[in-house]
Amino acid sequence: RGRHEPWGRRHHAGPHGHGALPPAPHYQASVAENRPAGTAVARLTAVDPDAGEAGRLHYAMAALFDSRSDALFTMDPVTGAVTTAAPLDRESKSTHVFRVTAVDHGVPRATATVRIVVEDDNDNAPQFSEKRYIAQVPEDVAPNSAVLRVTATDRDKGSNALVHYSIVSGNTRGHFYIDAQTGALDVVSPLDYEASKEYTLRIRAQDGGRPPLSNISGLVTVQVLDVNDNAPIFVSTPFQATVLENVPVGYSVIHVQAIDADSGDNARLVYTLLETGAGFPFAINNSTGWIVVASELDREAVDFYSFGVEAQDQGSPPMASSASVSVTILDVNDNSPEFTQREYGARLNEDAAVGTSVLTVSAVDRDVLPAASCPMQGGFGVPPPDLGTSWGPFV
């Protein structure tokens, strides 16, 4: 940088009496990018053995291959010093090639080729290939399974472009690990959809420059997918209910309910009754869990029912739980008393005294107290003469 590059002796033909020029030499210089305008790059000089005005040289430089280089460098026409005309950007153009000409007042002129290499400065932070990375993993994924790979590139070169990755935030429970060299993100501990359905990780990409530059705009969203790992749980058990025997068919008796911590079909429940036979007087709504009367009840036939209910989810494979249900049938006064005999007969002496017991009748009622007094018994006796009838009261 800023080096003095002598060309060797210049030979002239013609009036000055010197021979032809040797082949044009080649030179190389380097300068760091981002240096201010006026930074010295190199100094090239030619030697002319002539004296006086004939030996005074004038230098000029013109870009080869890419005219954009002309705006970035200048050459002092008297001294041959090459300096920058503007800050350079290696990432835009890393090499500039010029043809340099030295001219005196004679003929011919001398030429040389100069190749200027722009050295890298760590002026670019790594850039992620995507604004947001999204991955979906089932909650039962095995530890050390790959999730995805993040990628960041750096426009610099060498160690300035070497990218290392790390997790900045979102990994408080330590479920994830990122390989610092490759950017591969792995699950390292079990996930639980019911505990957390989504994780948002912020990733840092840092280069190896001195000082390093980093980018923390990388976002990774890990969506945890539900698997059917939870069986339904009944809200309360056992379930108990009472119902009058004369309620109509379709009457809602009791609501059984179960919950499932999973989601979607894994949490959609279907209810069925267990331990029932033909003619069972209850049914259940498979979707809602309401148990209803399916046929007429008769407490006098059956006054208590005990059966099971099952809730099964629609996962694959499905999971199920069961609970017990008991229903007590309550009495209503739907039965008339019935005598134990269709006819009663007795013999009685005509001179029987008032109050004499003639016979005993009895009746039964299939209902329960206090709707009926069962059994009923009474005595039949001879009434006093003033009642005017031969039938007496129960006594």
C-alpha positions in Angstrom: 0.0 0.0 0.0 1.4 3.3 -1.0 4.4 1.4 -2.4 6.8 3.0 -4.9 7.0 0.8 -8.0 9.9 1.7 -10.4 9.5 0.5 -13.9 13.2 0.2 -14.8 14.9 2.1 -17.6 12.8 3.6 -20.4 14.2 3.2 -24.0 13.3 5.5 -26.8 13.5 5.3 -30.6 13.6 8.2 -33.0 15.2 11.5 -32.4 16.5 10.6 -28.9 18.6 7.8 -30.4 17.4 5.0 -28.0 16.0 1.6 -29.0 12.5 -0.1 -28.7 10.7 -0.7 -25.3 10.8 -4.0 -23.4 7.5 -5.9 -22.7 5.1 -4.0 -20.4 5.5 -5.0 -16.7 2.7 -6.0 -14.4 2.1 -4.7 -10.9 -0.2 -5.5 -8.0 -1.3 -3.4 -5.1 -3.9 -3.7 -2.4 -6.0 -1.4 -0.3 -8.6 -2.0 2.4 -12.3 -1.2 1.7 -14.1 1.7 3.3 -11.0 3.8 3.6 -11.6 7.5 2.9 -10.9 9.2 -0.4 -7.3 10.1 -0.8 -5.9 6.9 0.7 -2.6 6.0 -0.9 -2.6 2.8 -2.9 0.7 2.7 -4.8 3.3 4.9 -6.6 4.5 3.9 -10.0 7.5 5.6 -11.7 9.2 5.2 -15.0 12.8 6.1 -15.6 13.8 8.0 -18.7 17.6 8.4 -19.5 17.0 11.5 -21.5 17.7 14.8 -19.9 15.8 18.0 -19.6 12.4 18.5 -21.2 12.7 15.3 -23.2 13.1 13.2 -20.0 10.2 14.8 -18.1 7.4 12.1 -17.8 3.6 12.4 -17.6 1.5 9.6 -16.2 -2.1 8.5 -17.0 -4.2 5.6 -15.9 -7.3 4.0 -17.5 -9.5 1.1 -16.4 -9.4 -2.2 -18.2 -12.5 -4.4 -18.4 -14.7 -2.2 -16.2 -15.1 1.5 -16.6 -16.6 1.9 -13.1 -13.1 1.6 -11.7 -12.1 5.0 -13.2 -14.3 6.8 -10.7 -12.7 5.1 -7.7 -9.0 5.8 -8.3 -6.9 8.7 -9.4 -3.3 9.0 -10.5 -1.0 12.0 -10.0 0.2 12.8 -13.5 3.5 14.0 -12.2 4.4 11.7 -9.4 2.6 8.5 -10.5 1.0 8.2 -7.1 -2.3 6.2 -7.1 -4.9 7.1 -4.5 -8.5 6.3 -3.9 -11.1 8.7 -5.2 -14.0 7.4 -3.1 -14.5 4.7 -0.4 -14.3 1.2 -1.8 -16.7 -1.7 -1.3 -15.1 -5.1 -1.8 -18.5 -6.8 -1.9 -19.4 -4.7 -5.0 -16.1 -5.1 -6.8 -13.0 -6.8 -5.3 -10.4 -6.2 -8.1 -9.7 -3.3 -10.3 -7.3 -3.5 -13.3 -5.7 -0.4 -15.0 -3.4 0.3 -17.8 -0.8 3.0 -16.8 0.9 5.0 -19.4 4.1 7.1 -19.0 4.7 9.7 -21.7 7.5 12.2 -22.3 7.9 14.6 -25.2 9.4 11.8 -27.3 8.0 8.7 -28.9 7.1 5.9 -28.1 5.3 5.8 -24.7 5.8 3.2 -21.9 2.9 1.1 -20.5 2.3 -1.1 -17.5 -0.7 -3.1 -16.1 -1.7 -2.5 -12.4 -4.1 -4.8 -10.6 -5.5 -3.4 -7.4 -7.1 -5.8 -4.9 -9.6 -4.5 -2.4 -9.0 -6.2 1.0 -12.0 -7.2 3.1 -13.2 -5.2 6.1 -15.8 -6.7 8.4 -18.5 -4.4 7.4 -21.4 -6.8 6.7 -23.4 -8.6 9.4 -24.8 -12.1 8.6 -28.2 -12.2 6.9 -30.7 -14.9 7.4 -32.1 -16.7 4.4 -35.7 -16.2 5.7 -37.4 -13.7 7.9 -39.2 -16.5 9.8 -38.6 -20.2 9.9 -41.6 -22.4 10.7 -41.5 -26.1 11.7 -44.2 -28.5 12.9 -43.2 -31.4 15.2 -45.4 -34.0 17.0 -45.3 -33.8 20.8 -44.0 -37.4 21.0 -41.0 -36.6 18.9 -37.9 -38.5 20.1 -35.1 -36.4 21.8 -32.3 -35.4 19.5 -34.6 -35.3 16.5 -33.9 -32.6 13.8 -36.4 -29.8 13.6 -35.0 -27.6 10.8 -31.8 -25.8 9.7 -31.4 -22.0 9.8 -29.0 -20.4 7.3 -27.3 -17.1 7.3 -24.7 -15.8 4.9 -22.1 -13.0 5.2 -21.0 -11.0 2.2 -17.5 -10.6 3.7 -14.8 -13.2 3.2 -12.5 -15.3 5.3 -13.1 -15.3 9.0 -15.3 -12.2 8.5 -17.8 -14.4 6.7 -17.6 -17.4 9.1 -21.1 -17.6 10.8 -21.8 -19.1 14.2 -25.4 -19.6 15.5 -26.9 -19.5 19.0 -30.4 -19.3 20.6 -31.0 -15.9 22.2 -34.4 -16.3 23.7 -37.5 -18.5 23.8 -35.7 -21.6 25.0 -36.2 -21.1 28.8 -37.1 -24.8 29.3 -34.2 -26.0 27.3 -36.2 -28.1 24.8 -34.0 -27.1 21.8 -30.4 -27.0 20.8 -28.8 -25.4 17.8 -25.5 -26.5 16.3 -23.2 -23.4 16.3 -21.5 -24.4 13.1 -24.3 -25.7 10.9 -27.4 -24.0 12.3 -29.2 -27.3 12.7 -31.9 -27.1 15.3 -32.8 -30.2 17.3 -35.3 -31.2 20.0 -33.4 -32.4 23.0 -36.1 -32.9 25.7 -39.7 -34.2 25.5 -42.4 -31.8 24.3 -46.0 -31.7 25.7 -48.7 -30.2 23.5 -50.9 -29.7 26.6 -48.2 -27.7 28.3 -47.1 -25.5 25.3 -48.5 -25.6 21.8 -45.9 -23.3 20.2 -42.4 -22.0 20.8 -40.8 -18.9 19.3 -37.0 -18.9 19.3 -34.8 -15.9 18.5 -31.6 -16.9 16.8 -28.3 -15.0 16.6 -26.0 -15.3 13.7 -22.5 -13.9 14.4 -19.5 -13.7 12.2 -15.9 -14.3 13.1 -14.7 -10.7 12.5 -12.8 -8.5 15.0 -14.9 -7.1 16.3 -17.7 -9.5 15.3 -21.0 -8.4 13.8 -24.2 -10.2 14.6 -27.8 -10.4 13.6 -30.6 -11.4 16.0 -33.5 -11.1 13.6 -33.8 -14.8 13.0 -37.1 -16.2 14.3 -38.0 -19.8 14.5 -41.6 -20.9 15.2 -41.9 -24.5 16.3 -45.5 -25.6 16.3 -46.2 -28.7 18.5 -48.7 -31.1 17.0 -51.1 -33.0 19.3 -50.9 -36.8 19.6 -53.6 -38.8 21.4 -51.8 -39.3 24.7 -54.6 -38.4 27.1 -57.6 -40.5 28.0 -60.9 -38.8 28.8 -61.5 -38.0 32.4 -65.1 -37.8 33.9 -65.8 -34.6 35.7 -67.3 -36.4 38.8 -68.0 -40.0 39.6 -70.0 -41.9 40.5 -73.0 -40.3 38.9 -76.2 -40.6 40.9 -79.8 -39.4 40.0 -83.4 -39.9 41.1 -86.4 -39.8 38.8 -90.2 -40.1 39.2 -91.6 -43.3 37.7 -94.2 -41.4 35.7 -91.9 -39.1 33.7 -92.4 -39.2 29.9 -90.1 -41.0 27.5 -87.3 -38.6 26.5 -87.1 -37.0 29.9 -83.5 -35.9 30.7 -82.3 -37.7 33.8 -78.6 -36.8 34.3 -75.8 -35.3 32.4 -72.5 -37.2 32.4 -69.5 -35.3 31.2 -65.9 -36.1 30.5 -63.0 -33.9 29.4 -60.0 -34.7 27.3 -56.8 -32.6 27.4 -56.0 -33.3 23.8 -57.4 -31.4 20.8 -59.3 -32.0 17.6 -60.5 -35.5 17.0 -58.2 -36.6 19.9 -60.6 -34.7 22.2 -63.9 -35.4 20.5 -65.8 -37.8 22.8 -68.5 -40.4 22.1 -70.5 -41.6 25.0 -72.1 -45.1 25.3 -73.9 -47.0 28.1 -72.4 -50.2 29.5 -73.9 -53.2 31.2 -77.3 -52.8 29.7 -79.6 -55.4 28.2 -82.7 -55.6 26.0 -85.5 -53.3 27.1 -83.2 -51.1 29.2 -85.2 -48.0 30.0 -82.4 -45.5 29.5 -80.4 -44.2 26.6 -77.6 -41.7 26.2 -76.9 -39.0 23.6 -73.6 -40.0 22.1 -72.4 -36.5 21.7 -73.7 -34.6 24.7 -73.6 -37.2 27.4 -77.3 -36.6 28.5 -79.0 -39.8 29.8 -82.7 -39.8 29.0 -85.7 -42.1 29.6 -86.0 -44.5 26.7 -89.1 -46.4 27.8 -91.8 -46.2 30.5 -90.6 -46.7 34.1 -92.3 -48.6 36.8 -91.0 -48.4 40.3 -93.1 -51.3 41.3 -91.2 -53.5 38.8 -87.7 -52.1 39.2 -86.9 -49.3 41.6 -83.1 -49.0 41.1 -80.7 -49.2 38.2 -76.9 -49.4 38.2 -75.0 -49.3 35.0 -71.8 -47.9 33.4 -71.0 -45.2 30.9 -68.0 -44.9 28.7 -66.4 -41.9 27.0 -64.1 -42.7 24.1 -62.1 -40.1 22.1 -61.7 -40.3 18.3 -57.9 -40.4 18.2 -55.9 -43.1 16.6 -55.7 -45.4 18.4 -58.6 -44.2 20.6 -58.5 -43.9 24.3 -61.5 -44.4 26.7 -62.6 -44.1 30.3 -65.7 -45.4 32.2 -67.7 -44.4 35.2 -70.7 -45.8 37.1 -74.2 -44.4 37.1 -77.0 -45.2 39.5 -80.7 -44.1 39.1 -83.3 -44.5 41.8 -86.9 -44.6 40.7 -89.3 -42.5 42.9 -92.8 -43.6 43.6 -95.9 -41.8 42.5 -99.5 -42.8 43.6 -100.3 -44.7 40.5 -101.9 -47.9 42.0 -105.3 -48.3 43.7 -105.7 -50.4 46.8 -106.8 -54.0 46.1 -108.6 -56.3 48.5 -106.9 -59.5 49.2 -110.2 -61.4 48.4 -112.9 -60.7 45.8 -115.7 -61.7 48.3 -116.0 -62.0 52.0 -118.6 -64.1 53.9 -119.6 -64.6 57.5 -122.2 -66.1 59.8 -123.7 -64.1 62.5 -126.2 -64.9 65.3 -129.2 -62.7 65.2 -128.8 -61.9 68.8 -125.2 -60.8 68.5 -124.4 -57.9 70.7 -123.5 -54.5 69.3 -119.8 -54.4 68.7 -119.5 -58.1 68.0 -116.7 -58.7 65.4 -118.2 -60.3 62.3 -115.1 -60.7 60.0 -111.9 -59.0 59.0 -111.2 -57.6 55.5 -107.8 -56.5 54.2 -106.5 -54.5 51.1 -103.0 -53.8 49.8 -101.5 -51.0 47.8 -98.4 -51.5 45.6 -97.3 -47.9 46.2 -95.2 -46.9 49.1 -96.0 -44.8 52.2 -97.2 -42.1 52.5 -99.1 -42.5 49.2 -100.8 -45.7 50.6 -101.3 -47.3 53.9 -100.5 -50.9 53.2 -101.8 -53.3 54.3 -105.2 -52.0 55.4 -107.3 -54.0 57.9 -110.7 -53.5 59.5 -113.3 -55.3 61.5 -116.9 -55.4 60.4 -119.4 -55.3 63.3 -123.1 -54.9 64.1 -124.1 -51.3 64.2 -126.2 -49.7 67.0 -129.9 -49.8 66.3 -130.2 -46.1 65.5 -128.0 -46.3 62.4 -130.8 -48.1 60.5 -128.6 -50.4 58.5 -127.5 -54.0 58.8 -123.9 -52.9 57.6 -121.6 -51.8 60.2 -118.4 -49.7 60.3 -114.8 -50.9 60.3 -113.6 -51.1 63.8 
